[in-house]
Amino acid sequence: MATSLLSISPENHLTFRGTFDEVVTSVLTLKNITSNRVCFKVKTTAPRRYCVRPNSGLIDGGQTVEVSIMLQPFVYDPNERNNHKFMVQSMLLPADKESESLDEIWKGAEPASVVDKKLKCQFEYISEAAAPAPTPAAAAAATAPAPAPSAQTDQTFIASHAPAPEVQKANDKLEILMKENANLKKRVAEARQVAPADQGYHNAAYYIIFVIIGWLIAKFVI
């Protein structure tokens, strides 16, 4: 197996602190300790419980990347055993594959060239009164769309993907449609409020017409 390519912080555990009724973010710092470009990929045993941004990428020699790992809201049970794990995979970018996509590069990667680093997750529950205010970066990450949480017991490491651009566009269109629907409901409600007055006006007009017709008929008959 290849030697270490990244300095990873924290080194062994990802700690998530909060009330867990909202998104809790932990930051993973990856530093390239080589002079070459390094590919990285982040996987987890519970992909539906976390959103990872970025979950893969390239790091130039000597540079650092921060990865935001967002734990989705759930009902915290202190008696529940937490088996969630993360794995950071890294390898040197092959010189002959710089024009290829990261997916293609990873598909053709030799197992011996990949360095794996595993981290365990630990949850620390704190009361709302003691919860610190989120940093701007964490707050921005917490508001990002993420997959719905669900139970996960498989210990296979799977990439946790961020929402695709197509999904984001669909969400934007859905939001626009919901606003248009709300406006339409408002217009219908306003129309219903005006309708009784209009209906009374038409009834009065019909009554006057009927009286006139009756008067004319009576005049000609008499």
C-alpha positions in Angstrom: 0.0 0.0 0.0 1.2 3.5 -0.8 2.5 5.8 2.0 0.4 8.6 3.5 -0.4 11.4 1.1 -2.7 13.5 3.3 -2.5 14.9 6.8 -6.0 14.4 8.1 -7.5 16.4 11.0 -9.2 15.2 13.2 -7.1 12.0 12.9 -9.3 9.3 14.4 -12.7 10.6 15.3 -15.4 12.9 13.8 -17.3 14.5 16.7 -20.8 15.9 16.2 -22.1 18.1 19.0 -25.6 19.4 19.3 -29.2 18.7 20.1 -29.5 16.7 16.8 -32.9 18.1 16.0 -31.2 20.1 13.2 -28.2 19.6 11.0 -24.9 19.3 12.9 -21.7 19.9 10.9 -18.2 18.6 11.6 -15.3 19.7 9.5 -12.6 17.4 8.2 -9.3 19.1 7.1 -7.2 17.4 4.4 -3.7 18.7 3.7 -1.6 17.4 0.8 1.8 16.6 2.3 3.4 15.8 -1.1 4.5 18.1 -3.9 2.2 16.3 -6.4 -1.5 16.6 -7.0 -3.6 14.1 -4.9 -7.1 12.8 -5.6 -9.3 12.2 -2.6 -12.7 10.7 -2.0 -14.8 10.5 1.2 -17.0 7.5 2.0 -19.2 6.5 4.9 -21.1 3.5 6.2 -24.2 5.6 6.6 -24.6 7.6 3.3 -28.3 8.6 3.9 -27.5 10.1 7.3 -24.8 12.5 6.1 -24.2 15.0 3.4 -20.5 15.5 2.5 -19.2 18.6 0.6 -17.0 18.2 -1.3 -17.1 14.4 -1.3 -14.2 14.1 -3.8 -11.7 16.4 -5.5 -8.1 17.2 -6.2 -5.6 18.8 -3.9 -2.5 20.5 -5.2 0.9 19.9 -3.5 1.0 21.5 -0.1 -2.5 22.8 -0.2 -5.5 22.2 2.1 -9.1 21.4 1.6 -11.9 21.5 4.2 -14.7 19.0 3.9 -18.0 19.7 5.6 -19.7 16.6 6.9 -23.4 17.3 7.8 -25.2 14.9 10.1 -29.0 15.0 9.3 -31.5 15.6 12.1 -32.7 12.6 14.1 -34.1 11.6 17.4 -31.1 11.2 19.7 -31.1 8.1 21.9 -28.1 7.9 24.3 -28.6 4.2 24.6 -28.4 3.6 20.9 -25.0 2.3 19.7 -23.3 4.4 17.1 -21.4 2.4 14.4 -21.0 5.2 11.8 -17.6 5.4 10.2 -16.0 7.4 7.5 -13.1 6.6 5.2 -10.9 9.0 3.3 -9.3 7.5 0.2 -6.4 9.2 -1.5 -3.9 8.6 -4.4 -1.5 10.5 -6.5 -3.0 11.8 -9.7 -1.5 9.8 -12.6 0.3 12.0 -15.1 -1.4 10.3 -18.0 -5.0 10.8 -16.6 -5.1 14.5 -15.9 -7.6 15.1 -18.7 -10.0 12.4 -17.3 -12.9 12.9 -14.9 -12.4 11.9 -11.3 -14.9 9.1 -11.6 -12.9 7.6 -14.5 -9.7 8.0 -12.6 -11.0 6.2 -9.5 -12.5 3.4 -11.7 -9.1 2.7 -13.1 -7.2 3.1 -9.9 -4.9 0.3 -8.8 -5.7 -0.9 -5.3 -2.1 -0.7 -4.3 -1.9 3.0 -5.1 -4.9 3.9 -2.9 -4.3 5.0 0.8 -7.3 4.4 3.1 -7.8 6.3 6.4 -10.8 5.4 8.6 -12.5 7.5 11.2 -15.2 6.7 13.7 -18.1 9.0 14.5 -19.0 10.1 18.0 -22.1 12.0 19.1 -22.1 14.5 22.0 -25.5 15.7 23.1 -25.7 19.2 24.5 -28.7 21.1 25.7 -30.1 24.0 23.7 -29.0 26.5 26.3 -25.4 25.3 26.1 -25.3 25.0 22.3 -22.9 27.4 20.7 -23.9 29.7 17.9 -23.0 28.2 14.5 -20.2 29.7 12.5 -21.1 31.3 9.1 -19.6 28.4 7.2 -21.5 25.8 9.3 -24.7 27.8 9.0 -24.4 27.9 5.2 -23.7 24.2 5.0 -26.6 23.4 7.3 -29.1 25.2 5.0 -28.0 23.2 1.9 -30.4 20.6 0.5 -29.6 17.1 1.7 -30.8 13.6 1.5 -33.6 12.5 3.9 -32.3 10.5 6.9 -33.0 6.8 7.2 -31.6 3.9 9.2 -28.4 2.3 8.0 -26.8 -0.8 9.4 -24.5 -1.8 6.5 -20.8 -1.3 7.3 -19.9 -0.9 3.6 -18.3 2.4 2.8 -20.3 4.3 0.2 -19.8 7.7 -1.3 -22.2 10.4 0.1 -23.2 12.5 -2.9 -24.2 16.2 -2.9 -27.4 17.0 -4.8 -26.8 17.0 -8.5 -27.4 20.2 -10.5 -30.4 18.7 -12.1 -31.9 18.0 -8.7 -31.2 21.6 -7.6 -32.9 22.9 -10.7 -35.9 20.7 -10.1 -36.1 22.0 -6.5 -36.0 25.6 -7.7 -38.8 24.9 -10.2 -40.9 23.2 -7.5 -40.5 26.2 -5.3 -41.7 28.6 -8.1 -44.7 26.3 -8.8 -45.6 26.3 -5.0 -45.5 30.1 -5.0 -47.7 30.3 -8.1 -50.1 27.9 -6.5 -50.3 30.0 -3.4 -51.0 33.1 -5.5 -53.7 31.3 -7.4 -55.4 30.2 -4.2 -55.3 33.8 -3.0 -57.0 35.0 -6.2 -59.7 32.4 -5.9 -60.4 33.4 -2.3 -60.7 37.0 -3.3 -63.0 36.1 -6.2 -65.3 34.2 -3.8 -65.5 37.3 -1.6 -66.6 39.5 -4.5 -68.9 36.9 -6.0 -71.8 37.3 -3.5 -72.0 41.1 -4.2 -72.0 40.5 -8.0 -74.7 37.8 -7.6 -76.9 40.2 -5.6 -76.6 42.8 -8.3 -77.6 40.4 -11.0 -80.6 39.1 -9.0 -81.8 42.7 -8.6 -81.4 43.3 -12.3 -83.4 40.2 -13.2 -86.2 41.2 -10.8 -86.5 44.6 -12.4 -86.6 43.1 -15.9 -89.3 40.6 -14.8 -91.4 43.5 -13.3 -91.1 45.5 -16.5 -92.0 42.5 -18.6 -95.0 41.7 -16.4 -96.1 45.4 -16.5 -95.9 45.3 -20.3 -97.8 42.1 -20.6 -100.5 43.3 -18.2 -100.8 46.6 -20.2 -101.3 44.8 -23.5 -103.7 42.3 -22.1 -105.8 45.0 -20.4 
